[in-house]
Amino acid sequence: MKRQISLLLALTLVLLSLFSCGESTENSDEPAEAGADSPSSVTVTEEETEPPKPEDTLPVEDLGGYSFRVLNNISNFAYTNIGEEGLTGESLDDAIFNRNKAVEDTLNLTFELEKREYADTDATIKKVVAAGEDTYDFYTCDLNFVINHALSGCDVNVLTIDSLSLDNPWWNRQAIDSVSIGDAVYAFFGDLHLGYFESHAVAVFNKDILNNLNLADPYEHVHNNTWTLDNMITMLDAAKMDLNGDGKWTVDDQYGFTMYEGNFSTAFTCGGGASILAKDENNIPVWGGVSEHFVDVYNKVAGEIFDERSNNAINVSGTLPGSLELYRLMFLYGRALFLCTQIGVLKDMRDAQFELGVVPMPKYDEEQNDYRSLIFQGANTIAIPVTNPDIERTGLVLEHLCARSYTVRDVYLNQTLDFKYIQDQEGQEMMDIILSTGLFELEAVYGWGGLSGMILTGINSGNLNIVSKIAKLSSKTEAAIQKTVDAFAEVGKG
């Protein structure tokens, strides 16, 4: 009854208000003065318009139906598709097709896409450039191959292209700068190619093991700036268990983490902000010896994670059914809390019978400002061969492709990863952190003096005697760095 009376009173007040307003307007003997309240002064606000899309900020040219030729490297672990002949019904493939079609329509061109394995791509680029053949407008290949192409004078310094600006938000300038030397860029990365996304280091975790052990949530650690090596080590120690009590570490037991040690253990030291090399004000790599911070991070990783062989499920004895490597199967079968790997490997986890979570590799401590996500040196990168006759046209097309790739990125993060592999909203937030903090390690990309391989071996073996080992490579590393710097300077003269 009270509710009905309240509603009737409210309706009465509204009617009285309307009646009063109508009476004051219609029955007034005074003409309305022009002013703030007169009908002639009413301001009509325009409807809010949507902000311009990234591609709307770019110039448009009619390329006259030009056939734009692309050689695309196929990866053995990452999604490297950059276009299909038609719609496939797969959301990610179709997003890429639609992006390409939009660029074709906007610039009046057609894409001619060719796929090859990385070794074939490497040989093909060397061959066509040596012969002076105008075969491709741009190509993609593993970064370490492209660096060698650049050093041989096969590629264009893209900073000389007026139609292309690496400062646009769809290019990842941090990753680009992490491998460039001097005042030239030959290898570059952006939203255009997902193979680059999939090469970022991540720490994937099994939520069932986490909950069964009542361990702290890694997401909360990230939010609270406490996702550090020490806190991860605490979780690793809690997770490893000799489940069958036989005193042996086999596939039947549970481990702290699992990973392929061959080329990715330095994701821990990179995450901890420990770089062995720096650059000077001219973007030239500098050998300054081993810093105290590097030694601190290295010793924690090698001495508290990799020294205990039962931490890592890669060292187990026994077999599990399946075609994947044992280190991946151990995580897939729920035998490890963490899988430390590249994003691209998550595709192997789609059949997991537990829910996954994903976080960046941990910081060294809470004083470290930012997360650092190592990008595998075999990541697909974009390059332009020097035989390209119109680099301004290529720059324009690349800008349009990359600018429109926000649609592809959205599908990748919101559907391909979130709905197939990572089933929580926080996982997407973590992916944003990971992709915005990616960088390469110079010594791994260029291989100077065998330094990277020696550090990797030291970590994997839990060897703490790293300073003396690095010292032995000092002169060799310095000489290799100088040779690279001189080679780039010579290429730049051409």
Secondary structure, 3 states (H helix, E strand, C coil): CHHHHHHHHHHHHHHHHHHHHHHHHHCCCCCCCCCCCCHHHCCCCCCCCCCCCHHHHCCCCCCCCEEEEEEEEECCCCCCCCCCCCCCCCHHHHHHHHHHHHHHHHHCEEEEEEEEEHHHHHHHHHHHHHCCCCCCCEEEEEHHHHHHHHHCCCECCHHHCCCCCCCCCCECHHHHHHHCECCECCCECECCCHHHHCCEEEEEEEHHHHHHCCCCCHHHHHHCCCCEHHHHHHHHHHHCECCCCCCCCECCCEEEEECCHHHHCHHHHHHCCCCCCEECCCCCEECCCCCHHHHHHHHHHHHHCCCCCCCEHHHCECCCCCCCCHHHHHHHCCCEEEEEEEHHHHHHHCCCCCCEEEECCCECCCCCCCCCEEECCCCEEEECECCCCCHHHHHHHHHHHHHCCHHHHHHHHHHHHCCCCCCCHHHHHHHHHHHHCEECCHHHHHCHHHHHHHHHHHHHHCCCCHHHHHHHCHHHHHHHHHHHHHHHHHHHHC
